[in-house]
Amino acid sequence: FKNRIINGAMTIDQRNAGASVTIGSAINTYITDRFYIIAAQASKLTAQQNAGSVTPPTGFTNYLGITSSSAYTSLSGDYFQLRQVIEGFNIADLGWGTANAKTVTLSFWVYSSLTGQFGGAIRNNPNYTYTYPFSFTISSANTWQYVTITIAGPNASQGTWNANNTAGLEVTFDLGNGSTFLSTANSWQSGSFGGVTGDVKLVGTSGATFYITGVQLEVGDTATSFDYRSIGQELALCQRYYQVGYQRTR
């Protein structure tokens, strides 16, 4: 269990079976298992496993695709975020919120029709009292790019991090947050943020796309190869949080 992200290769899609989903307002809209989008305004984004039918990066067969439905100007209090919450039991060994907090590295493949500074954050959940905003640059449009971000763990004065069966931490990607939810990059900060000031706003360009796969969060200061699990293992991990039921007939 090197990778604390579940379904980082976007293989499992129990809810939607590859169908496109329109993102509603102020609700958690799950796309591929464990990944959901939350938006302050409805119908500004659609999302789908393998949206746009581009070729994934080498070694992957699926990705999560997000498309802007209009050219929307984000208000200061707006939030548009792709998230995954990681259960406290699965980060207990990190020692976050103590003097022995471990460093982690977040890595992923990303592809967008837009270029420039993008961002996201790691923060405690459900308290939302401490956040580490991060940024990354997409330099070439419509090209898969590998990103790695190394984060020193929060110390004893930097928030409470659950180590039980409640939410432990949250990984967030900025899709067009307003200024209220943006801050400076690369340090632990008191407050709840979802990205970095100056991030490209996906919702601001009609038809803009943001695709992501191979999401991995691991202990250490170096990104290593993606932790491929068997389909049975990955499905079982997803089913801890959601599973489709079937009625047996005779």
C-alpha positions in Angstrom: 0.0 0.0 0.0 2.7 2.5 -1.1 0.1 4.7 -2.7 -2.3 6.2 -0.2 -4.6 7.4 -3.1 -7.2 4.8 -4.0 -8.1 4.3 -7.7 -5.3 6.8 -8.8 -5.3 5.2 -12.3 -9.0 6.0 -12.6 -9.8 2.3 -13.4 -12.9 1.9 -11.3 -16.1 3.8 -12.2 -18.9 2.0 -10.3 -21.4 4.9 -10.3 -21.3 6.1 -13.8 -19.8 3.3 -15.9 -18.0 5.8 -18.1 -21.0 8.2 -18.7 -20.6 11.9 -18.6 -21.8 13.7 -15.4 -22.9 17.4 -15.1 -21.5 18.8 -11.8 -24.2 20.2 -9.5 -24.0 23.0 -6.9 -22.6 22.5 -3.4 -22.7 18.7 -3.5 -20.1 16.0 -3.8 -20.4 14.6 -7.3 -18.4 11.4 -7.6 -16.9 10.6 -11.0 -14.3 7.7 -11.0 -14.4 6.0 -7.6 -13.0 8.0 -4.7 -12.6 11.2 -6.8 -15.3 13.8 -6.6 -15.9 17.4 -7.7 -17.5 20.0 -5.6 -18.6 23.3 -7.1 -20.2 26.5 -5.8 -22.1 27.0 -9.1 -24.1 24.3 -11.0 -23.6 23.2 -14.6 -20.2 24.9 -15.1 -18.3 21.6 -15.5 -18.9 18.1 -16.8 -16.7 15.1 -16.0 -16.2 11.6 -17.3 -13.9 8.7 -17.2 -11.8 9.0 -20.5 -13.6 12.2 -21.6 -12.4 13.3 -25.0 -11.0 9.8 -25.8 -7.3 10.9 -25.8 -4.5 8.3 -25.5 -3.5 8.0 -21.8 0.2 8.2 -20.8 2.2 5.0 -21.3 1.3 2.4 -18.7 -2.3 3.7 -18.1 -5.6 2.8 -19.8 -7.9 5.3 -18.1 -8.0 8.9 -16.8 -10.5 11.3 -15.3 -11.5 14.1 -17.7 -13.1 17.4 -16.8 -14.5 19.9 -19.3 -15.7 23.5 -18.8 -19.3 24.1 -20.0 -19.1 27.9 -20.3 -16.8 30.9 -19.8 -17.6 31.6 -16.2 -15.9 34.3 -14.1 -15.4 33.0 -10.6 -16.6 35.1 -7.7 -14.4 35.6 -4.6 -16.3 33.0 -2.6 -16.6 30.4 -5.4 -15.0 27.0 -5.2 -14.5 24.5 -8.0 -12.3 21.5 -6.8 -11.5 17.9 -7.7 -10.9 16.0 -4.5 -10.0 12.7 -2.8 -10.4 12.2 0.9 -8.0 9.7 2.5 -9.2 7.8 5.5 -7.3 8.4 8.8 -6.3 4.8 9.2 -4.5 5.0 5.9 -2.3 8.0 7.0 -1.8 7.1 10.7 1.8 6.1 10.1 2.6 9.5 8.7 2.6 11.0 12.2 1.2 14.2 10.9 0.5 16.8 13.6 3.5 15.5 15.6 7.2 16.2 15.9 7.8 13.0 13.8 5.7 14.0 10.8 6.9 12.2 7.6 7.6 13.9 4.3 5.4 12.8 1.4 5.5 13.1 -2.4 2.4 13.7 -4.6 2.8 12.7 -8.2 0.4 12.5 -11.2 0.0 12.8 -15.0 -1.9 15.8 -16.2 -3.2 17.0 -19.7 -5.0 20.3 -20.4 -6.1 22.4 -23.3 -4.8 25.4 -21.2 -1.3 26.3 -20.2 0.1 28.2 -17.2 0.1 27.9 -13.5 -2.3 25.3 -12.0 -2.6 24.4 -8.4 -4.1 22.4 -5.6 -3.7 21.7 -1.9 -3.4 19.1 0.8 -5.4 19.9 4.0 -6.8 18.3 7.0 -10.4 17.0 6.8 -13.0 17.6 8.1 -11.5 20.4 10.2 -10.1 22.4 7.3 -7.8 24.3 9.7 -4.5 23.7 8.0 -3.6 23.6 4.3 -0.5 23.2 2.1 -1.3 24.9 -1.2 0.9 23.8 -4.2 1.3 24.9 -7.8 2.6 23.3 -11.0 3.0 24.6 -14.5 1.5 23.1 -17.6 3.8 24.3 -20.4 2.4 22.5 -23.4 -1.3 22.3 -24.3 -2.9 18.9 -25.0 0.2 17.0 -23.9 0.6 14.6 -21.0 2.9 16.0 -18.4 4.3 14.3 -15.3 4.2 16.3 -12.1 5.8 15.7 -8.7 5.4 17.7 -5.5 7.3 17.0 -2.3 5.7 18.2 1.0 7.2 18.1 4.5 4.7 16.8 7.0 2.9 19.2 9.3 4.4 19.5 12.8 2.6 19.4 16.2 1.4 23.0 15.9 0.0 22.6 12.4 -3.4 21.1 12.7 -5.1 18.0 13.9 -4.9 15.0 11.6 -7.3 12.1 12.2 -5.8 8.6 12.4 -9.1 6.6 12.6 -11.9 5.7 10.3 -12.9 9.3 9.7 -11.4 11.6 7.1 -7.6 12.0 7.6 -6.5 14.3 4.8 -7.8 15.7 1.5 -6.0 16.1 -1.8 -7.5 18.9 -3.9 -7.0 20.2 -7.4 -8.1 23.7 -8.3 -10.5 24.0 -11.2 -11.4 27.7 -10.7 -11.5 28.7 -7.1 -12.3 32.3 -6.1 -9.8 34.4 -4.2 -11.2 33.3 -0.8 -9.8 29.8 -1.3 -6.4 30.8 -2.8 -3.2 31.5 -1.0 0.6 31.4 -1.5 2.3 28.1 -2.5 4.6 25.7 -0.7 4.1 26.2 3.0 1.7 25.0 5.7 -0.8 27.7 6.5 -3.7 28.2 8.9 -7.0 28.2 7.0 -8.8 26.4 4.3 -7.5 26.8 0.7 -7.8 24.9 -2.5 -5.1 26.3 -4.7 -2.7 29.2 -5.3 -3.2 32.8 -6.2 -2.8 33.1 -10.0 -3.9 29.6 -10.9 -5.5 29.1 -14.3 -9.3 28.9 -13.9 -10.6 26.0 -16.0 -14.2 27.3 -15.6 -13.2 30.6 -17.2 -12.8 29.1 -20.7 -15.7 27.4 -22.5 -14.7 23.9 -23.6 -11.4 23.9 -21.7 -10.3 20.5 -20.6 -8.3 19.1 -17.6 -7.4 15.4 -17.6 -5.6 13.5 -14.8 -4.4 10.0 -14.0 -1.6 8.1 -12.1 -2.3 10.1 -8.9 0.0 8.8 -6.2 0.7 10.0 -2.6 3.6 8.2 -1.0 6.0 8.5 1.9 9.4 10.0 1.0 11.0 13.0 -0.8 11.1 11.2 -4.2 8.4 10.1 -6.6 8.6 6.4 -7.4 6.9 4.3 -10.1 3.1 4.1 -9.8 1.8 1.5 -7.4 -0.2 -0.8 -9.7 -2.6 -3.0 -7.7 -4.6 -5.9 -9.0 -8.1 -5.0 -10.2 -9.6 -7.1 -7.4 -7.6 -5.2 -4.8 -8.4 -1.8 -6.2 -12.1 -2.6 -6.5 -12.2 -3.9 -2.9 -10.6 -0.7 -1.7 -13.2 1.3 -3.5 -16.0 -0.9 -2.2 -15.2 0.1 1.4 -16.8 3.4 0.5 -19.3 2.6 -2.2 -20.5 -0.5 -4.0 -23.2 -1.3 -6.5 -25.9 -3.7 -5.4 -27.6 -6.2 -7.7 -31.0 -7.9 -7.2 -30.9 -11.6 -7.8 -33.7 -13.0 -9.9 -34.8 -16.6 -10.6 
